[in-house]
Amino acid sequence: MPKSARCIVLTFLAGLCACAAAQQTPPGGPHDSLDVRVLNIVDEQGRTRIRLGAPLPDPQGMKRKYKAVGIQLLNAEGKEVGGIGMMDETNSRALCFDTEDGYESLCLGLFKEQPSVYLMVKGKDRISLSVDHDVARVAVSDAEEKPRLLLTVDKDGKTHVEGLTPPQENR
């Protein structure tokens, strides 16, 4: 390659590198922080799959009862299928996973500073495990959320069981 062609190629490459470096680093160096209300993380097709927001938008086709801030996990169609959220109005923080039709199905969180785990079907609590004011509680409910089995243990170890039906021959 002639010397003049090499100079042109090297100049072009140096300019390209300088442009790339200018794109990567803002004037005066990198920013120490980035302040935004919503940040969308997209997949290779450009679909939002993870959204960080304060507040988070309502799930597709649904309305939140309380304003939430946190991280939304979205499926390929843009429907919320889980997330980590905080709701100041209810003093709660939770990690939840939703069904494809939009119902919360599994939640692990702090609700009014009390730890809880909920298993739900179509938005209705079926099994809950919680500690509330030093009382450990397990509740198993029917499809209408009526507790059918309740087990509690207080801080002193006193147990209480409700809802056990004795076998037919003992009635």
C-alpha positions in Angstrom: 0.0 0.0 0.0 1.4 3.4 -0.9 2.5 5.7 1.9 -0.2 8.2 1.2 -2.9 5.5 1.3 -1.6 4.3 4.6 -1.7 7.8 6.0 -5.3 8.2 4.9 -6.3 4.8 6.4 -4.4 5.6 9.7 -6.0 9.1 9.9 -9.4 7.6 9.2 -8.9 4.9 11.9 -7.6 7.5 14.4 -10.6 9.7 13.7 -13.0 6.8 14.1 -11.4 5.9 17.5 -11.6 9.5 18.6 -15.3 9.6 17.7 -16.0 6.4 19.5 -14.2 7.7 22.6 -16.1 10.9 22.4 -19.4 8.9 22.3 -18.4 6.8 25.3 -17.3 9.6 27.7 -19.2 12.8 28.2 -17.3 16.1 28.2 -15.5 16.4 31.5 -15.4 12.6 32.1 -18.0 10.1 33.2 -21.0 11.2 35.1 -21.2 10.2 38.8 -24.9 9.7 38.7 -27.8 9.4 36.3 -31.2 10.7 37.4 -34.2 9.4 35.6 -37.8 8.5 36.5 -38.0 5.3 34.3 -35.2 3.2 32.8 -36.2 0.5 30.3 -33.8 -2.5 29.6 -34.6 -3.9 26.2 -33.9 -7.3 24.5 -32.3 -7.8 21.1 -35.7 -7.1 19.4 -36.0 -3.8 21.2 -38.8 -5.0 23.6 -38.7 -3.7 27.2 -38.0 -6.7 29.4 -36.9 -5.0 32.6 -38.2 -1.6 33.8 -36.9 0.4 36.7 -39.3 3.1 37.7 -40.3 5.6 40.3 -43.2 5.2 40.1 -43.7 2.1 38.0 -46.4 2.3 35.4 -49.5 0.1 35.9 -49.3 -3.4 34.5 -50.7 -3.8 30.9 -54.5 -3.8 31.1 -54.6 -3.4 34.9 -54.6 -0.7 37.5 -52.5 -0.7 40.7 -54.3 0.0 43.9 -51.2 1.8 45.3 -48.3 3.6 43.6 -45.2 1.4 43.4 -41.6 2.0 42.8 -39.1 -0.7 41.9 -38.3 -3.2 39.1 -40.8 -4.7 36.7 -40.1 -7.9 34.9 -41.9 -8.1 31.6 -42.6 -11.0 29.2 -42.1 -10.7 25.4 -45.6 -9.3 25.0 -44.9 -6.5 27.5 -47.0 -7.9 30.3 -45.7 -7.7 33.9 -44.7 -11.2 35.2 -43.0 -10.2 38.3 -40.9 -7.6 40.1 -39.5 -6.0 43.2 -41.6 -3.2 44.5 -42.0 -0.8 47.4 -45.3 0.9 48.2 -45.0 3.8 50.7 -48.8 4.0 51.3 -48.9 0.4 52.7 -45.3 0.4 54.1 -44.5 -2.8 52.1 -41.6 -4.2 50.1 -42.0 -7.4 48.1 -40.6 -9.7 45.5 -43.5 -11.1 43.5 -44.0 -13.4 40.5 -47.2 -13.2 38.4 -49.0 -15.6 36.2 -49.3 -14.8 32.4 -52.8 -13.5 33.0 -51.6 -10.9 35.4 -52.4 -12.3 38.9 -49.7 -12.2 41.6 -49.0 -15.8 42.4 -46.0 -15.8 44.7 -44.9 -13.0 47.0 -42.2 -12.7 49.5 -42.0 -9.5 51.5 -42.2 -7.2 54.4 -45.7 -5.9 55.0 -45.9 -3.2 57.8 -42.4 -4.5 58.9 -43.7 -8.0 59.3 -42.2 -10.8 57.1 -44.6 -12.8 54.9 -44.8 -15.3 52.1 -48.0 -15.7 50.1 -49.1 -18.3 47.5 -52.1 -17.2 45.5 -54.3 -18.5 42.8 -56.1 -15.9 40.6 -55.4 -13.2 43.1 -56.7 -15.0 46.1 -54.5 -16.1 49.0 -54.3 -19.9 49.4 -51.3 -20.4 51.6 -49.6 -17.8 53.8 -46.7 -18.0 56.1 -46.0 -14.9 58.2 -44.8 -13.6 61.5 -46.9 -10.8 63.0 -46.0 -9.3 66.4 -44.0 -12.3 67.4 -46.6 -14.8 66.4 -45.7 -17.2 63.7 -48.6 -18.1 61.5 -49.4 -20.6 58.7 -52.8 -20.4 57.0 -54.2 -22.7 54.3 -57.3 -21.3 52.7 -60.0 -22.5 50.3 -60.6 -21.0 46.8 -62.7 -18.2 48.4 -59.8 -17.2 50.8 -61.6 -18.6 53.9 -58.9 -20.1 56.2 -59.5 -23.8 56.6 -56.4 -24.7 58.5 -54.6 -22.2 60.8 -51.5 -22.9 62.9 -50.0 -20.3 65.2 -47.0 -20.3 67.6 -46.5 -17.3 69.9 -43.2 -16.1 71.2 -43.5 -18.2 74.3 -44.0 -21.4 72.3 -47.8 -21.7 72.8 -49.4 -23.3 69.8 -52.9 -23.0 68.4 -54.4 -25.1 65.7 -57.7 -24.6 64.0 -59.6 -26.4 61.3 -58.4 -30.0 61.7 -61.3 -32.3 61.0 -61.0 -35.6 62.9 -61.2 -38.8 60.8 -64.8 -40.0 60.1 -64.5 -43.0 62.5 -63.7 -40.5 65.4 -66.8 -38.4 64.9 
